[in-house]
Amino acid sequence: MSRVISYIDGFNLYFGLKNKGWKRYYWLDLEALSEALMIAGQTLEATHYFTARLRLVGNNHADKQRQDDYLDALLTRNNLQIHHGHYLRKTRQCRSCGASWPDYEEKMTDVNIAVQLIADAFDDNFDTALIISADSDLTTPVQLVRQRFPDKKIVIAQPPGRNSNQLSQAATTAFQISRKKVQTSQLPETVTTADGVTLQRPATWK
């Protein structure tokens, strides 16, 4: 069997679903999605999910709780690891009136994906890397792995509504994830953690 490891760019996937208006699919089982994107003769060795926890700012308590519940639900999957980046505070300014306000930008996801991908390649942990992202910043690490390990394949599965020709051209092959794949790869409505905590799909994600 050909070994597959999936690397999932959480924010790239999230904004792809959001821009499509597919909030009903946010309760996504990332292991199931990875397996749905594979072909016969492949086996999923690990799933790496890259994201950052929301910071409590203003009135985002409900958003943070939904994300916390989702991340805890994901950790009930068999072989999934979550890698956390962080938010960097930035000051934005209106070009018209000069007013300024604090904003937060997610950092480290592309770096964390690149490091994990390269480490797994050097450790010979996969035959095929499945990268769920359309972030062109990943082009260089993809090119490096293909140059150093010509027998390994890198497949780019671009989130719905997202596209990077540069990243696609660097990979062995690329395609866009269909609505049917995310629709049929949802977590159960109710998930119970190892500690016995019951988590439910958020009501606004239905």
N, CA and C of each residue as an Amber inpcrd file, in Angstrom:
protein
   618
   0.8370000  -1.2030000   0.0000000   0.0000000   0.0000000   0.0000000
   0.8760000   1.2600000   0.0000000   0.4190000   2.2740000  -0.7000000
   1.1250000   3.5500000  -0.7600000   0.7160000   4.4060000   0.4360000
   1.7060000   4.9130000   1.1600000   1.4540000   5.6780000   2.3840000
   1.1640000   7.1510000   2.0710000   0.1000000   7.6710000   2.7050000
  -0.3120000   9.0630000   2.4890000  -0.3370000   9.7930000   3.8260000
   0.1790000  11.0090000   3.8270000  -0.0100000  11.9240000   4.9500000
  -0.6880000  13.1730000   4.4050000  -1.7190000  13.6340000   5.1040000
  -2.4060000  14.8530000   4.6620000  -2.0000000  16.0420000   5.5360000
  -1.9010000  17.1890000   4.9000000  -1.5080000  18.4440000   5.5420000
  -2.5920000  19.4700000   5.2010000  -3.2990000  19.9280000   6.2140000
  -4.4940000  20.7420000   5.9630000  -4.2940000  22.1660000   6.4710000
  -4.3690000  23.1080000   5.5680000  -4.2680000  24.5330000   5.8620000
  -5.6450000  24.9970000   6.3490000  -5.7920000  25.0880000   7.6680000
  -7.1070000  25.3330000   8.2540000  -7.7920000  26.5930000   7.7850000
  -7.0650000  27.6980000   7.7300000  -7.6990000  28.9520000   7.3690000
  -7.9890000  29.0240000   5.8720000  -7.1320000  28.4480000   5.0590000
  -7.3850000  28.4170000   3.6230000  -8.6450000  27.6020000   3.3350000
  -8.7900000  26.4890000   4.0330000  -9.9850000  25.6600000   3.8690000
 -11.2170000  26.3750000   4.4000000 -11.0970000  26.9840000   5.5730000
 -12.2320000  27.6750000   6.1830000 -12.7580000  28.7970000   5.2830000
 -11.8500000  29.6230000   4.7720000 -12.3050000  30.7530000   3.9520000
 -12.8200000  30.2880000   2.5970000 -12.3280000  29.1520000   2.1150000
 -12.9140000  28.5840000   0.9090000 -14.3680000  28.2110000   1.1280000
 -14.6450000  27.5350000   2.2460000 -16.0290000  27.1630000   2.5730000
 -16.8770000  28.4100000   2.8420000 -16.2930000  29.3690000   3.5470000
 -17.0380000  30.5870000   3.8860000 -17.4090000  31.3690000   2.6440000
 -16.4640000  31.5300000   1.7320000 -16.7420000  32.2960000   0.5170000
 -17.7870000  31.6320000  -0.3640000 -17.9010000  30.3140000  -0.2420000
 -18.9280000  29.5860000  -0.9730000 -20.2890000  29.6440000  -0.2700000
 -20.2960000  30.1270000   0.9740000 -21.5340000  30.1370000   1.7490000
 -21.8940000  28.7710000   2.2880000 -20.8840000  27.9350000   2.5120000
 -21.1070000  26.5470000   2.9340000 -20.8800000  26.3780000   4.4290000
 -21.5200000  27.2260000   5.2340000 -21.3760000  27.1440000   6.6880000
 -21.8600000  25.7910000   7.2200000 -22.8040000  25.1950000   6.5440000
 -23.3330000  23.8980000   6.9920000 -22.2780000  22.7930000   6.9560000
 -21.1460000  23.0500000   6.3010000 -20.0980000  22.0290000   6.1810000
 -18.8830000  22.3230000   7.0610000 -18.9910000  23.3020000   7.9680000
 -17.8540000  23.6310000   8.8340000 -17.5030000  22.4860000   9.7960000
 -18.4750000  21.6390000  10.1460000 -18.2740000  20.5390000  11.1110000
 -17.6250000  19.3690000  10.3650000 -16.4550000  19.6450000   9.8330000
 -15.8350000  18.7600000   8.8460000 -14.8890000  17.7600000   9.4990000
 -15.0740000  16.4940000   9.1680000 -14.1880000  15.4190000   9.6300000
 -12.9850000  15.3850000   8.6860000 -11.8510000  15.8810000   9.1570000
 -10.6980000  16.0600000   8.2840000 -10.0300000  14.7400000   7.9150000
 -10.1090000  13.7530000   8.7820000  -9.6010000  12.4310000   8.4080000
 -10.4650000  11.8210000   7.3140000 -11.7810000  11.9370000   7.4800000
 -12.6930000  11.3880000   6.4740000 -12.5170000  12.0990000   5.1390000
 -12.3290000  13.4200000   5.1770000 -12.1180000  14.1610000   3.9380000
 -10.8280000  13.7100000   3.2630000  -9.7630000  13.5530000   4.0360000
  -8.4800000  13.1120000   3.4740000  -8.6400000  11.7550000   2.7980000
  -9.3290000  10.8430000   3.4630000  -9.5280000   9.5120000   2.8910000
 -10.3900000   9.5740000   1.6330000 -11.3620000  10.4880000   1.6280000
 -12.2360000  10.6190000   0.4580000 -11.4860000  11.1390000  -0.7640000
 -10.3720000  11.8160000  -0.5390000  -9.5920000  12.3910000  -1.6380000
  -8.5030000  11.4480000  -2.1470000  -8.3580000  10.3000000  -1.4880000
  -7.3320000   9.3450000  -1.8760000  -7.8460000   8.3980000  -2.9570000
  -6.9330000   7.6340000  -3.5300000  -7.2930000   6.6690000  -4.5680000
  -7.0400000   5.2570000  -4.0620000  -7.5030000   4.2860000  -4.8010000
  -7.3350000   2.8770000  -4.4190000  -5.8490000   2.5540000  -4.2780000
  -5.5370000   1.7440000  -3.2700000  -4.1570000   1.3470000  -3.0490000
  -3.3950000   2.2610000  -2.1200000  -4.0740000   3.2750000  -1.5860000
  -3.4210000   4.1940000  -0.6560000  -3.9700000   3.9980000   0.7560000
  -3.1340000   4.2650000   1.7540000  -3.5530000   4.1950000   3.1480000
  -3.1280000   5.4680000   3.8650000  -4.0170000   6.0120000   4.7000000
  -3.7460000   7.2730000   5.3890000  -2.9550000   7.0000000   6.6640000
  -1.7330000   7.5140000   6.7030000  -0.8530000   7.3030000   7.8490000
  -1.0800000   8.3430000   8.9440000  -1.3500000   9.5760000   8.5660000
  -1.5260000  10.6520000   9.5500000  -2.2100000  11.8360000   8.8850000
  -2.8830000  12.6280000   9.7200000  -3.5050000  13.8720000   9.2650000
  -2.9940000  15.0030000  10.1430000  -2.4400000  16.0300000   9.5140000
  -1.9310000  17.1960000  10.2320000  -2.8030000  18.4030000   9.8880000
  -3.3480000  19.0210000  10.9250000  -4.2380000  20.1720000  10.7520000
  -3.5600000  21.4040000  11.3430000  -3.4500000  22.4520000  10.5390000
  -2.7230000  23.6570000  10.9240000  -3.7030000  24.8220000  11.0710000
  -3.7370000  25.4160000  12.2590000  -4.6900000  26.4820000  12.5260000
  -4.1500000  27.3580000  13.6470000  -4.9590000  28.2680000  14.1440000
  -4.6220000  29.0790000  15.3100000  -5.9030000  29.3040000  16.1000000
  -5.8080000  29.2050000  17.3970000  -6.9960000  29.4500000  18.2280000
  -7.3340000  30.9360000  18.2460000  -8.6100000  31.2230000  18.1340000
  -9.0610000  32.6090000  18.1760000  -8.7440000  33.2340000  19.5310000
  -8.4470000  34.5100000  19.5240000  -8.2450000  35.2600000  20.7590000
  -9.5520000  35.9350000  21.1300000  -9.7940000  36.0450000  22.4310000
 -11.0000000  36.7270000  22.8810000 -10.8280000  38.2300000  22.6910000
 -11.5690000  38.7820000  21.7580000 -11.5650000  40.2220000  21.5080000
 -12.9910000  40.6550000  21.1990000 -13.4100000  41.7270000  21.8560000
 -14.7430000  42.2390000  21.5700000 -15.8250000  41.2350000  21.9010000
 -16.6710000  40.9870000  20.9210000 -17.8290000  40.1110000  21.1290000
 -17.6920000  38.7740000  20.3990000 -16.4730000  38.2090000  20.4020000
 -16.2800000  36.9680000  19.6490000 -16.3030000  35.7200000  20.5200000
 -16.9170000  35.8090000  21.7160000 -16.9570000  34.6730000  22.6250000
 -17.6220000  33.4570000  21.9680000 -18.7240000  33.6880000  21.2750000
 -19.4410000  32.5820000  20.6400000 -18.5940000  31.9570000  19.5310000
 -17.8910000  32.7870000  18.7600000 -17.0210000  32.2660000  17.7040000
 -15.9150000  31.3960000  18.2940000 -15.3230000  31.8750000  19.3910000
 -14.2400000  31.1170000  20.0220000 -14.7560000  29.7910000  20.5780000
 -15.9490000  29.8030000  21.1720000 -16.5080000  28.5610000  21.7150000
 -16.7710000  27.5540000  20.6130000 -17.2880000  28.0170000  19.4760000
 -17.5300000  27.1090000  18.3530000 -16.2130000  26.5000000  17.8700000
 -15.1750000  27.3360000  17.7680000 -13.8850000  26.8010000  17.3220000
 -13.3230000  25.8120000  18.3370000 -13.4100000  26.1440000  19.6300000
 -12.9040000  25.2410000  20.6650000 -13.6140000  23.8910000  20.6030000
 -14.9200000  23.9180000  20.4360000 -15.6800000  22.6660000  20.3420000
 -15.2560000  21.8600000  19.1170000 -15.0490000  22.5450000  18.0110000
 -14.6480000  21.8520000  16.7870000 -13.2750000  21.2080000  16.9430000
 -12.3160000  21.9520000  17.5020000 -10.9740000  21.4030000  17.6780000
 -10.9940000  20.2130000  18.6330000 -11.7870000  20.3080000  19.6930000
 -11.8960000  19.1800000  20.6240000 -12.5490000  17.9760000  19.9350000
 -13.5090000  18.2290000  19.0730000 -14.1500000  17.1310000  18.3390000
 -13.1580000  16.4700000  17.3850000 -12.3330000  17.2650000  16.7350000
 -11.3360000  16.7120000  15.8160000 -10.3590000  15.7940000  16.5330000
 -10.0360000  16.1130000  17.7790000  -9.0670000  15.3240000  18.5210000
  -9.5880000  13.9440000  18.9020000 -10.8740000  13.6840000  18.6560000
 -11.3980000  12.3340000  18.8870000 -11.1100000  11.4270000  17.6970000
 -10.6230000  11.9700000  16.5990000 -10.2930000  11.1550000  15.4320000
  -9.0490000  10.3150000  15.7370000  -8.8600000   9.2580000  14.9840000
  -7.8420000   8.2580000  15.3120000  -6.4120000   8.7640000  15.2520000
  -6.0570000   9.4740000  14.1960000  -4.6410000   9.7920000  13.9830000
  -4.4880000  11.1920000  13.4180000  -5.0480000  12.1570000  14.1490000
  -5.0170000  13.5430000  13.7090000  -4.2590000  14.3890000  14.7270000
  -3.3830000  15.2250000  14.2350000  -2.6030000  16.1190000  15.0910000
  -2.8750000  17.5560000  14.6900000  -3.0980000  18.4030000  15.6920000
  -3.3510000  19.8210000  15.4410000  -2.0870000  20.6210000  15.7470000
  -1.6970000  21.4670000  14.8030000  -0.5320000  22.3300000  14.9590000
  -1.0300000  23.7760000  15.0520000  -0.6560000  24.4640000  16.1220000
  -1.1790000  25.8020000  16.3720000  -0.1810000  26.8980000  15.9780000
  -0.6760000  27.8420000  15.1990000   0.0520000  29.0700000  14.9600000
  -0.4060000  30.0860000  15.9940000  -0.3810000  31.3590000  15.6350000
  -0.8230000  32.3850000  16.5680000  -1.3160000  33.5990000  15.7830000
  -1.9310000  34.5090000  16.5160000  -2.4010000  35.7620000  15.9190000
  -1.4560000  36.8970000  16.2980000  -1.1380000  37.7300000  15.3190000
  -0.2910000  38.8940000  15.5330000  -1.1600000  40.1450000  15.4800000
  -1.0630000  40.9490000  16.5280000  -1.8400000  42.1960000  16.5690000
  -1.2290000  43.2130000  15.6120000  -2.0950000  43.8040000  14.7960000
  -1.6720000  44.8440000  13.8630000  -2.6250000  46.0270000  13.9810000
  -2.1240000  47.1940000  13.6370000  -2.9750000  48.3810000  13.6230000
  -3.3170000  48.7270000  12.1790000  -4.6040000  48.8080000  11.8970000
  -5.0490000  49.1840000  10.5540000  -5.5820000  50.6140000  10.5800000
  -5.4660000  51.2770000   9.4360000  -5.8610000  52.6810000   9.3680000
  -6.6910000  52.9340000   8.1240000  -7.7410000  53.7230000   8.2860000
  -8.5960000  54.1010000   7.1730000  -7.8780000  55.1480000   6.3230000
  -7.7750000  54.8690000   5.0300000  -7.0780000  55.8060000   4.1440000
  -7.8580000  57.1000000   3.9510000  -9.1740000  57.0360000   4.1370000
  -9.9960000  58.2290000   3.9080000  -9.9960000  59.1720000   5.0970000
 -10.2840000  58.6180000   6.2950000 -10.4510000  59.4850000   7.4610000
  -9.2870000  59.4390000   8.4360000  -8.3850000  58.4680000   8.2690000
  -7.2340000  58.3770000   9.1610000  -7.4840000  57.6400000  10.4560000
  -8.7270000  57.1900000  10.6890000  -9.0370000  56.4470000  11.9150000
  -8.2770000  55.1180000  11.9250000  -7.8730000  54.6920000  13.1100000
  -7.1330000  53.4360000  13.2300000  -7.8240000  52.5190000  14.2260000
  -7.5800000  51.2080000  14.0860000  -8.1840000  50.2240000  14.9830000
  -7.2940000  48.9830000  15.0110000  -7.3480000  48.2360000  16.1090000
  -6.5330000  47.0190000  16.2000000  -7.1530000  45.8770000  15.3910000
  -6.3180000  45.0730000  14.7830000  -6.7600000  43.8990000  14.0500000
  -5.7550000  42.7820000  14.3200000  -6.1450000  41.5450000  13.9590000
  -5.2810000  40.3990000  14.2360000  -5.1110000  39.5710000  12.9700000
  -3.8720000  39.1780000  12.7200000  -3.5390000  38.4090000  11.5200000
  -2.9530000  37.0560000  11.9220000  -3.4940000  36.0020000  11.3480000
  -3.0080000  34.6510000  11.6520000  -1.6260000  34.4530000  11.0580000
  -0.7160000  33.8890000  11.8600000   0.6620000  33.7000000  11.4230000
   1.1080000  32.2520000  11.6630000   2.1000000  31.8280000  10.9060000
   2.8510000  30.6000000  11.1090000   2.3010000  29.3700000  10.3910000
   1.0730000  29.4090000   9.8610000   0.5210000  28.2010000   9.2580000
   1.3760000  27.6960000   8.1090000   1.7280000  28.5740000   7.1650000
   2.4970000  28.1060000   6.0080000   3.8760000  27.6000000   6.4140000
   4.4950000  28.2560000   7.3950000   5.7970000  27.8050000   7.8840000
   5.6770000  26.4370000   8.5500000   4.6550000  26.2780000   9.3780000
   4.4710000  25.0000000  10.0760000   4.1970000  23.8580000   9.0990000
   3.4130000  24.1300000   8.0620000   3.1570000  23.0940000   7.0470000
   4.4560000  22.7360000   6.3500000   5.2280000  23.7340000   5.9610000
   6.4850000  23.4870000   5.2410000   7.4490000  22.6560000   6.0860000
   7.5830000  22.9930000   7.3520000   8.5040000  22.2640000   8.2300000
   8.0710000  20.8160000   8.3920000   6.7720000  20.6000000   8.6290000
   6.2800000  19.2340000   8.8100000   6.4270000  18.4160000   7.5340000
   6.1110000  19.0220000   6.4020000   6.2240000  18.3350000   5.1110000
   7.6650000  17.9050000   4.8420000   8.5980000  18.8190000   5.0290000
  10.0040000  18.5210000   4.7470000  10.5480000  17.4850000   5.7250000
  10.1750000  17.6140000   7.0090000  10.6310000  16.6400000   8.0050000
  10.1070000  15.2450000   7.6720000   8.8310000  15.1460000   7.2920000
   8.2620000  13.8430000   6.9500000   8.9130000  13.2550000   5.7030000
   9.2550000  14.1050000   4.7530000   9.9310000  13.6200000   3.5460000
  11.3030000  13.0530000   3.8840000  12.0850000  13.7810000   4.6800000
  13.4180000  13.3110000   5.0450000  13.3680000  12.0580000   5.9230000
  12.3090000  11.9370000   6.7300000  12.1550000  10.7520000   7.5700000
  11.4770000   9.5960000   6.8320000  11.1590000   9.8080000   5.5530000
  10.4960000   8.7980000   4.7190000   9.2000000   8.2930000   5.3610000
   8.3700000   9.2400000   5.7870000   7.1020000   8.8850000   6.4220000
   5.9460000   8.7500000   5.4400000   6.1260000   9.1730000   4.1990000
   5.0410000   9.0840000   3.2190000   5.5810000   8.7650000   1.8350000
   4.6830000   8.2220000   1.0210000   4.9480000   8.0840000  -0.4100000
   4.2580000   9.2120000  -1.1720000   3.0890000   9.6320000  -0.6470000
   2.3360000  10.7450000  -1.2390000   1.9480000  11.7180000  -0.1410000
   2.2090000  12.9970000  -0.3690000   1.7520000  14.0560000   0.5280000
   0.5150000  14.6960000  -0.0960000  -0.5720000  14.7320000   0.6680000
  -1.8150000  15.3550000   0.2300000  -1.9320000  16.6860000   0.9540000
  -1.7880000  17.7840000   0.2190000  -1.8260000  19.1150000   0.8190000
  -3.1440000  19.7820000   0.4620000  -3.9410000  20.0810000   1.4830000
  -5.2170000  20.7520000   1.2690000  -5.0080000  22.2360000   1.5090000
  -4.7520000  22.9480000   0.4350000  -4.4630000  24.3820000   0.4960000
  -4.3600000  24.9250000  -0.9210000  -4.5230000  26.2400000  -1.0320000
  -4.2460000  26.9300000  -2.2890000  -3.3780000  28.1440000  -1.9970000
  -2.4910000  27.9950000  -1.0130000  -1.5910000  29.0800000  -0.6120000
  -0.3000000  28.9840000  -1.4190000  -0.0470000  29.9570000  -2.2530000
   1.1390000  29.9320000  -3.1130000   2.4430000  29.9850000  -2.3170000
   2.3790000  30.3890000  -1.0350000   3.5840000  30.4140000  -0.2040000
   4.1510000  29.0110000   0.0100000   3.3630000  27.9850000  -0.2670000
   3.8310000  26.6040000  -0.1030000   4.5570000  26.0910000  -1.3510000
   4.6390000  26.8960000  -2.3670000   5.2670000  26.4610000  -3.6190000
   6.7220000  26.0400000  -3.4110000   7.4920000  26.8330000  -2.6990000
   8.9190000  26.5310000  -2.5190000   9.1550000  25.2130000  -1.7810000
   8.5070000  24.9540000  -0.6310000   8.7270000  23.6510000   0.0080000
   8.2550000  22.4810000  -0.8390000   7.1900000  22.6600000  -1.6000000
   6.7360000  21.5930000  -2.5010000   7.7990000  21.3120000  -3.5580000
   8.3400000  22.3530000  -4.1480000   9.3930000  22.1820000  -5.1500000
  10.6200000  21.5020000  -4.5610000  10.9980000  21.8900000  -3.3480000
  12.1670000  21.2970000  -2.7060000  11.9930000  19.8020000  -2.4990000
  10.8290000  19.4130000  -1.9690000  10.5780000  17.9850000  -1.7200000
  10.5920000  17.1980000  -3.0220000   9.9970000  17.7430000  -4.0610000
   9.9770000  17.0230000  -5.3380000  11.3800000  16.9040000  -5.9450000
  12.2020000  17.9300000  -5.7310000  13.5730000  17.8710000  -6.2560000
  14.4280000  16.8830000  -5.4810000  14.3160000  16.8960000  -4.1560000
  15.1590000  16.0270000  -3.3300000  14.6540000  14.5900000  -3.2870000
  13.3400000  14.4070000  -3.4900000  12.7330000  13.0760000  -3.3940000
  11.8470000  12.8340000  -4.6140000  12.4500000  12.5980000  -5.7770000
  11.6760000  12.4830000  -7.0200000  10.6990000  11.3070000  -7.0380000
  10.8700000  10.3270000  -6.1620000   9.9400000   9.2020000  -6.1180000
   8.6910000   9.5060000  -5.3030000   8.7130000  10.5850000  -4.5510000
   7.5500000  10.9410000  -3.7410000   6.6170000  11.8550000  -4.5360000
   5.3400000  11.6840000  -4.3060000   4.3250000  12.4840000  -5.0010000
   3.7400000  13.5130000  -4.0560000   3.4150000  14.6630000  -4.5950000
   2.7150000  15.7020000  -3.8390000   1.4550000  16.0830000  -4.5990000
   0.3340000  15.8840000  -3.9250000  -0.9780000  16.1660000  -4.5170000
  -1.5700000  17.3880000  -3.8170000  -1.9820000  18.3620000  -4.6000000
  -2.6170000  19.5630000  -4.0590000  -4.1280000  19.4460000  -4.2550000
  -4.8500000  19.4400000  -3.1270000  -6.3170000  19.4650000  -3.1650000
  -6.7370000  20.8770000  -2.7530000  -7.1500000  21.6730000  -3.7110000
  -7.4690000  23.0710000  -3.4360000  -8.8680000  23.1890000  -2.8430000
  -9.0050000  23.9290000  -1.7460000 -10.3270000  24.1040000  -1.1330000
 -11.3230000  24.7060000  -2.1220000 -12.6020000  24.4680000  -1.9030000
 -13.6240000  25.0300000  -2.7960000 -13.4650000  26.5350000  -2.9530000
 -13.4790000  26.9930000  -4.1810000 -13.4100000  28.4190000  -4.4450000
 -12.0310000  29.0380000  -4.3180000 -11.0050000  28.2320000  -4.0550000
  -9.6420000  28.7570000  -3.9160000  -8.7910000  28.2030000  -5.0420000
  -7.7780000  28.9740000  -5.4680000  -6.9620000  28.5030000  -6.5800000
  -5.5870000  29.1700000  -6.5530000  -4.5550000  28.3540000  -6.7910000
  -3.2040000  28.8770000  -6.9780000  -2.5680000  28.0820000  -8.1000000
  -2.4590000  28.7000000  -9.2670000  -1.8160000  28.0220000 -10.3920000
  -0.3510000  27.7220000 -10.0930000   0.2880000  28.6300000  -9.3740000
   1.7020000  28.4590000  -9.0510000   1.9140000  27.2030000  -8.2040000
   1.1070000  27.0340000  -7.1700000   1.2250000  25.8630000  -6.3050000
   0.8400000  24.5970000  -7.0540000  -0.2030000  24.6620000  -7.8490000
  -0.6520000  23.4980000  -8.6160000   0.4280000  23.0120000  -9.5720000
   1.0910000  23.9450000 -10.2320000   2.1190000  23.5790000 -11.2070000
   3.3570000  22.9750000 -10.5470000   3.5940000  23.3070000  -9.2800000
   4.7440000  22.7600000  -8.5660000   4.5110000  21.3290000  -8.1130000
   3.2480000  20.9140000  -8.0310000   2.8940000  19.6030000  -7.4920000
   2.9150000  18.5220000  -8.5720000   2.7960000  17.2820000  -8.1270000
   2.6640000  16.1670000  -9.0630000   1.3480000  16.2640000  -9.8060000
   0.2960000  16.5770000  -9.0440000  -1.0280000  16.7730000  -9.6290000
  -1.8400000  17.6480000  -8.6890000  -2.9180000  18.2130000  -9.1980000
  -3.7470000  19.1020000  -8.3860000  -5.1920000  19.0380000  -8.8710000
  -6.0970000  19.2960000  -7.9560000  -7.5280000  19.3420000  -8.2870000
  -8.2320000  20.1640000  -7.2190000  -9.4950000  20.4980000  -7.4660000
 -10.2750000  21.2470000  -6.4870000 -11.2590000  20.3100000  -5.7920000
 -11.3870000  20.4870000  -4.4800000 -12.2870000  19.6510000  -3.6830000
 -13.7310000  19.9870000  -4.0360000 -14.5170000  18.9820000  -4.2830000
 -15.9090000  19.1910000  -4.6810000 -16.8210000  19.3490000  -3.4620000
 -17.9910000  19.8930000  -3.7150000 -18.9910000  20.0340000  -2.6500000
 -19.3710000  18.6690000  -2.0890000 -19.4860000  17.6790000  -2.9300000
 -19.8950000  16.3520000  -2.4780000 -18.9000000  15.7660000  -1.4780000
 -17.6020000  16.0220000  -1.6910000 -16.5760000  15.4850000  -0.7910000
 -16.7160000  16.0650000   0.6150000 -16.9410000  17.3760000   0.7270000
 -17.0930000  17.9660000   2.0610000 -18.4500000  17.6140000   2.6580000
 -19.4630000  17.4930000   1.8230000 -20.8060000  17.1660000   2.3010000
 -20.8540000  15.7810000   2.9370000 -20.1100000  14.8420000   2.3800000
 -20.1390000  13.4640000   2.8710000 -19.0170000  13.1820000   3.8680000
 -18.2890000  14.2130000   4.2980000 -17.1730000  14.0190000   5.2310000
 -17.3880000  14.8240000   6.5110000 -18.6050000  14.7770000   7.0320000
 -18.9420000  15.5230000   8.2340000 -18.7860000  14.6520000   9.4950000
 -18.4290000  15.3050000  10.5990000 -18.4050000  14.6300000  11.8870000
 -19.8250000  14.2530000  12.2940000 -19.9730000  13.2730000  13.1880000
 -21.3140000  12.9840000  13.7160000 -21.8990000  14.2260000  14.3850000
 -23.2180000  14.3240000  14.4170000 -23.8640000  15.4850000  15.0330000
 -23.4260000  15.6510000  16.4820000 -23.2120000  14.5290000  17.1830000
 -22.7640000  14.5390000  18.5710000 -21.4690000  13.7480000  18.6790000
 -20.4710000  14.3350000  19.3240000 -19.1670000  13.6980000  19.4980000
 -18.8440000  13.6760000  20.9830000 -18.3550000  12.5390000  21.4810000
 -17.9730000  12.4140000  22.8910000 -16.4650000  12.2830000  22.9980000
 -15.8440000  13.1330000  23.8020000 -14.4020000  13.1100000  23.9670000
 -13.9910000  11.9890000  24.9120000 -12.6820000  11.7590000  25.0020000
 -12.1600000  10.7190000  25.8950000 -12.4850000  11.0300000  27.3540000
 -12.6940000  12.2960000  27.6770000 -13.0430000  12.7010000  29.0430000
 -14.5390000  12.6310000  29.3130000 -15.2970000  12.1640000  28.3210000
 -16.7400000  12.0380000  28.4930000 -17.5290000  13.2970000  28.2240000
 -16.8780000  14.3150000  27.6550000 -17.5730000  15.5620000  27.3270000
 -18.2930000  15.3990000  25.9980000 -19.5650000  15.7750000  25.9670000
 -20.3590000  15.6710000  24.7500000 -20.3400000  16.9920000  23.9920000
 -19.9550000  16.9170000  22.7360000 -19.8830000  18.0950000  21.8780000
 -20.8940000  17.9510000  20.7510000 -21.5370000  19.0380000  20.4080000
 -22.5370000  19.0050000  19.3430000 -22.1900000  20.0050000  18.2510000
 -22.5880000  19.6370000  17.0290000 -22.4460000  20.5970000  15.9360000
 -23.1360000  21.9030000  16.3250000 -22.4370000  23.0500000  16.2090000
 -23.0800000  24.3260000  16.5530000 -24.3600000  24.5480000  15.7460000
 -25.3380000  25.1010000  16.4130000 -26.6400000  25.3040000  15.7720000
 -26.5320000  26.1840000  14.5340000 -25.5810000  27.1120000  14.5120000
 -25.4400000  28.0140000  13.3600000 -24.7010000  27.3400000  12.2100000
 -24.2230000  26.1140000  12.4170000 -23.5110000  25.3840000  11.3640000
 -24.4180000  24.3250000  10.7470000 -25.7080000  24.5780000  10.7240000
 -26.6510000  23.6070000  10.1660000 -27.3870000  24.2240000   8.9860000
